[in-house]
Amino acid sequence: MNRWREAWEIAEEGLLLFEGDRLFYLNPAAAQMLGVAPERAAGQPLAFVLRHRRLLELARRGGEEVVGAFGRRIRVRVRGGAMFISDVSALEREREELADERRLLAHEFRTPAAGLAGLVEFLQQDPPAAERREALALMREEAERLLRLASGQGQRQPSAWSPLELRPRLARLLSQADEVEWLVKHEVLVDRDQLYQVLVNLLDNALRYGRPPVRVRTRRLGPGHGLLAVSDAGPELADYDSLFEPGRRGVHAAGVRGSGLGLALVRRIARSWGGEARAARVGGENEFAVTLPVAEEEAKDA
């Protein structure tokens, strides 16, 4: 075996050599990507080996392209009678994950920014002095939250607190928040800003697309482990779990503007606590929930 062939036999990039429409060499990497036996492929027509219309077109006219074939994303380069192929599936998944991360981060910034915009509009109405001071205090709170998001800083070891503390902030942002019934019996051990973001997204979806009554409740699942759920009496959905995927929106959201990133952000936050986000039909209601750490000494069975 000559030196160049020895090198290609151990290369990670696939190589096919052909003349006309007939193959005379492919290395093990190419054979593995194409799912063929190298010892049987040599001398066969290209159509028998490539078994893919787009790959055959590239072999005949040359060029470079990423092709979806054989359950992979394959980068193909054709130069003369040589076709070089590389499996870029993992790389493209990483790129998609980075793009999703950027979109989720932008969505995370949108809530405090929207809150600030609403407070600015309120101040432009020249409210009474007491309300003006309250609005300025809320603006400071939202600005500090933006700074924490920008610096990536959160509350590393949060002390126990009740989600009920978030009701005033939520009422400022969500116009129908006063219609929500709160059945919260547990103190939690998570970052306030993150749980606020979770509740903004879950309550906004329930108030916008669901039907009353809308409830926030907590349940204890085990020692130090609990669940916070938002439920509504809307009709049963065809699929629940896929709604947590970036860009996916429910059938009841059709025709309503939105990014479809809210529930994906909820899942990301829940997993950062070591928990999970989930949704299901429970007792005739749609329930969207996150699991999270709860304070042992304050936890009470629901």
C-alpha positions as CSV (number, residue, x, y, z in Angstrom):
1,M,0.0,0.0,0.0
2,N,1.5,3.4,-1.0
3,R,1.9,6.3,1.4
4,W,-1.1,8.4,0.3
5,R,-3.4,5.5,0.5
6,E,-2.2,4.6,4.0
7,A,-2.9,8.2,5.1
8,W,-6.5,8.1,3.7
9,E,-7.2,4.8,5.2
10,I,-6.9,6.3,8.7
11,A,-8.3,9.8,7.8
12,E,-11.4,11.1,9.5
13,E,-12.5,12.8,6.3
14,G,-14.1,10.5,3.7
15,L,-12.7,10.2,0.2
16,L,-14.2,8.7,-2.9
17,L,-12.2,8.4,-6.2
18,F,-14.1,7.8,-9.4
19,E,-13.8,8.0,-13.1
20,G,-16.9,8.7,-15.1
21,D,-19.8,7.1,-13.3
22,R,-17.8,4.3,-11.7
23,L,-16.0,4.2,-8.3
24,F,-12.5,2.8,-7.9
25,Y,-11.7,3.8,-4.3
26,L,-13.3,4.9,-1.1
27,N,-11.7,5.0,2.3
28,P,-13.1,3.6,5.6
29,A,-14.4,7.0,6.7
30,A,-16.5,7.4,3.6
31,A,-17.7,3.8,3.7
32,Q,-18.9,4.4,7.3
33,M,-20.8,7.6,6.5
34,L,-22.4,6.1,3.4
35,G,-23.1,2.7,5.1
36,V,-21.4,0.6,2.5
37,A,-18.7,-2.1,2.6
38,P,-15.4,-0.7,1.1
39,E,-14.2,-4.0,-0.2
40,R,-17.4,-4.5,-2.2
41,A,-17.8,-0.9,-3.4
42,A,-14.7,-0.6,-5.5
43,G,-15.6,-1.0,-9.2
44,Q,-19.3,-0.4,-8.6
45,P,-21.4,2.3,-10.4
46,L,-21.4,5.5,-8.3
47,A,-25.2,5.3,-8.2
48,F,-24.9,2.0,-6.2
49,V,-22.6,3.6,-3.7
50,L,-23.9,7.1,-3.2
51,R,-27.6,6.1,-3.4
52,H,-28.6,9.8,-3.1
53,R,-29.7,12.1,-6.0
54,R,-28.0,15.2,-4.7
55,L,-24.7,13.4,-4.1
56,L,-24.8,12.0,-7.6
57,E,-25.5,15.5,-9.0
58,L,-22.5,16.9,-7.2
59,A,-20.3,14.0,-8.4
60,R,-21.2,14.9,-12.0
61,R,-20.9,18.7,-11.9
62,G,-18.6,19.4,-9.0
63,G,-18.9,22.0,-6.3
64,E,-19.4,22.2,-2.6
65,E,-22.5,21.8,-0.5
66,V,-23.9,20.5,2.8
67,V,-26.3,17.7,2.1
68,G,-28.8,15.9,4.4
69,A,-28.3,12.2,3.7
70,F,-28.3,8.9,5.6
71,G,-29.5,10.6,8.8
72,R,-26.5,13.0,8.8
73,R,-25.5,16.4,7.6
74,I,-22.6,15.8,5.2
75,R,-20.3,18.5,3.8
76,V,-19.4,17.5,0.2
77,R,-16.6,18.8,-1.9
78,V,-16.0,17.5,-5.4
79,R,-12.8,18.3,-7.3
80,G,-12.4,16.4,-10.6
81,G,-12.7,12.7,-9.9
82,A,-12.4,13.1,-6.1
83,M,-15.3,13.5,-3.7
84,F,-14.4,14.6,-0.1
85,I,-17.1,14.1,2.5
86,S,-17.3,15.1,6.2
87,D,-20.0,14.5,8.8
88,V,-20.8,17.9,10.2
89,S,-24.0,16.9,12.1
90,A,-22.5,17.6,15.5
91,L,-21.1,21.0,14.3
92,E,-24.4,22.0,12.9
93,R,-26.2,20.9,16.1
94,E,-23.8,23.1,18.1
95,R,-24.5,26.0,15.9
96,E,-28.2,25.5,16.3
97,E,-27.9,25.3,20.1
98,L,-25.8,28.5,20.1
99,A,-28.4,30.3,18.0
100,D,-31.2,29.0,20.3
101,E,-29.1,30.3,23.3
102,R,-28.8,33.7,21.8
103,R,-32.5,33.9,21.1
104,L,-33.3,32.7,24.7
105,L,-31.0,35.3,26.2
106,A,-32.6,38.1,24.1
107,H,-36.0,36.8,25.4
108,E,-34.8,36.9,28.9
109,F,-33.7,40.5,28.6
110,R,-37.1,41.5,27.0
111,T,-39.1,41.2,30.3
112,P,-37.3,43.7,32.4
113,A,-36.9,46.0,29.3
114,A,-40.7,45.8,28.8
115,G,-41.2,46.6,32.4
116,L,-39.0,49.6,32.2
117,A,-40.8,50.9,29.1
118,G,-44.2,50.5,30.9
119,L,-43.0,52.4,33.9
120,V,-41.6,55.2,31.7
121,E,-45.0,55.6,30.1
122,F,-46.6,55.7,33.5
123,L,-44.3,58.5,34.7
124,Q,-45.1,60.5,31.5
125,Q,-48.7,60.7,32.8
126,D,-47.4,62.8,35.8
127,P,-48.8,60.6,38.5
128,P,-49.1,61.7,42.2
129,A,-45.8,61.9,44.1
130,A,-46.3,58.7,46.1
131,E,-46.9,56.6,42.9
132,R,-44.0,58.3,41.2
133,R,-41.7,57.3,44.0
134,E,-43.0,53.7,43.8
135,A,-42.5,53.7,40.0
136,L,-38.9,54.9,40.4
137,A,-38.2,52.2,42.9
138,L,-39.6,49.6,40.5
139,M,-37.5,51.0,37.7
140,R,-34.4,50.7,39.8
141,E,-35.3,47.1,40.6
142,E,-35.7,46.3,36.9
143,A,-32.5,48.1,36.0
144,E,-30.6,46.2,38.6
145,R,-32.0,43.0,37.2
146,L,-30.8,43.9,33.8
147,L,-27.4,44.5,35.2
148,R,-27.4,41.1,36.8
149,L,-28.4,39.5,33.6
150,A,-25.7,41.3,31.6
151,S,-23.0,40.3,34.1
152,G,-24.3,36.7,34.5
153,Q,-24.7,37.2,38.2
154,G,-27.4,35.6,40.2
155,Q,-28.1,34.7,43.8
156,R,-25.7,31.8,44.2
157,Q,-27.1,30.5,47.5
158,P,-30.6,31.9,47.8
159,S,-32.3,31.9,51.2
160,A,-35.8,30.6,51.6
161,W,-38.6,32.9,50.4
162,S,-42.2,32.7,49.2
163,P,-43.2,33.1,45.6
164,L,-46.0,35.2,46.9
165,E,-43.5,38.0,47.2
166,L,-43.5,38.3,43.4
167,R,-47.2,39.1,43.1
168,P,-46.7,42.9,43.1
169,R,-44.1,42.8,40.4
170,L,-46.2,40.4,38.3
171,A,-49.3,42.7,38.7
172,R,-47.3,45.6,37.3
173,L,-46.4,43.6,34.1
174,L,-49.5,41.4,33.5
175,S,-52.7,43.3,33.1
176,Q,-54.9,40.3,34.3
177,A,-52.6,39.2,37.2
178,D,-55.2,40.2,39.8
179,E,-57.4,37.4,38.4
180,V,-54.9,34.7,39.4
181,E,-55.6,32.5,42.4
182,W,-52.5,31.8,44.5
183,L,-52.3,28.5,46.4
184,V,-48.7,28.7,47.4
185,K,-47.7,27.0,50.7
186,H,-44.0,26.4,50.3
187,E,-40.9,28.6,50.5
188,V,-38.4,28.0,47.7
189,L,-34.6,28.0,47.3
190,V,-34.1,29.5,43.9
191,D,-33.1,32.9,42.5
192,R,-35.9,35.5,42.6
193,D,-35.2,36.9,39.2
194,Q,-35.3,33.5,37.6
195,L,-38.5,32.4,39.2
196,Y,-40.0,35.8,38.3
197,Q,-39.1,35.1,34.6
198,V,-40.6,31.6,34.9
199,L,-43.9,32.9,36.3
200,V,-44.1,35.8,33.8
201,N,-44.0,33.3,30.9
202,L,-46.3,30.7,32.5
203,L,-48.9,33.2,33.6
204,D,-48.8,35.2,30.4
205,N,-49.5,32.0,28.4
206,A,-52.3,30.9,30.8
207,L,-54.0,34.4,30.8
208,R,-53.5,34.9,27.1
209,Y,-54.4,31.4,25.7
210,G,-56.1,29.6,28.5
211,R,-59.4,30.0,30.4
212,P,-60.1,31.0,34.0
213,P,-59.6,30.0,36.7
214,V,-55.8,30.5,36.4
215,R,-54.0,29.2,39.5
216,V,-50.5,29.2,40.9
217,R,-49.9,26.4,43.3
218,T,-47.0,24.5,45.0
219,R,-46.7,20.9,46.0
220,R,-44.1,19.0,47.9
221,L,-42.7,16.1,46.0
222,G,-40.1,14.9,48.5
223,P,-37.5,16.1,51.0
224,G,-36.3,19.5,49.8
225,H,-38.0,19.0,46.4
226,G,-41.2,20.5,45.2
227,L,-43.2,21.7,42.3
228,L,-44.6,25.1,41.3
229,A,-47.4,24.9,38.7
230,V,-49.6,27.3,36.8
231,S,-52.9,25.8,35.6
232,D,-55.9,27.0,33.6
233,A,-59.2,25.5,32.5
234,G,-58.5,25.8,28.7
235,P,-59.2,22.9,26.3
236,E,-56.8,20.0,26.2
237,L,-53.8,20.5,23.9
238,A,-52.7,18.0,21.3
239,D,-49.1,17.9,22.4
240,Y,-47.5,19.3,25.5
241,D,-43.8,18.4,25.7
242,S,-43.0,19.9,22.2
243,L,-44.1,23.3,23.4
244,F,-40.9,23.6,25.4
245,E,-38.8,23.4,22.2
246,P,-37.5,26.8,20.9
247,G,-39.8,28.3,18.3
248,R,-42.7,25.9,19.0
249,R,-46.1,27.5,19.9
250,G,-49.4,25.9,20.7
251,V,-52.4,25.7,18.4
252,H,-54.2,28.3,20.5
253,A,-51.4,30.7,19.8
254,A,-52.1,30.7,16.1
255,G,-52.3,34.2,14.7
256,V,-50.9,35.8,17.8
257,R,-47.5,37.4,17.6
258,G,-44.7,35.9,19.7
259,S,-41.3,34.2,19.5
260,G,-42.3,30.8,20.9
261,L,-39.3,31.0,23.2
262,G,-41.0,31.6,26.6
263,L,-41.4,27.9,27.5
264,A,-38.0,27.0,26.2
265,L,-36.6,29.6,28.6
266,V,-38.7,28.2,31.4
267,R,-37.2,24.8,30.8
268,R,-33.6,26.2,30.7
269,I,-34.1,28.0,34.0
270,A,-35.6,24.9,35.7
271,R,-32.7,22.7,34.5
272,S,-30.3,25.3,35.9
273,W,-31.8,24.5,39.4
274,G,-31.4,20.8,38.8
275,G,-35.1,20.5,38.1
276,E,-37.3,20.1,35.0
277,A,-40.2,21.9,33.2
278,R,-43.2,19.8,32.2
279,A,-46.8,20.1,31.1
280,A,-49.8,17.8,31.2
281,R,-53.5,17.6,31.4
282,V,-54.3,17.3,35.1
283,G,-57.8,17.1,36.6
284,G,-59.4,18.7,33.5
285,E,-56.9,21.6,33.5
286,N,-53.7,22.4,31.5
287,E,-50.9,22.4,34.0
288,F,-47.4,23.9,33.2
289,A,-45.0,23.3,36.0
290,V,-41.4,23.4,37.2
291,T,-39.7,21.3,39.8
292,L,-37.5,23.2,42.2
293,P,-35.8,23.1,45.6
294,V,-38.0,24.0,48.5
295,A,-37.1,24.8,52.1
296,E,-37.5,21.7,54.3
297,E,-38.5,23.6,57.4
298,E,-41.2,25.6,55.6
299,A,-42.5,22.9,53.3
300,K,-46.1,21.8,54.1
301,D,-47.9,19.0,52.3
302,A,-50.5,20.5,49.9
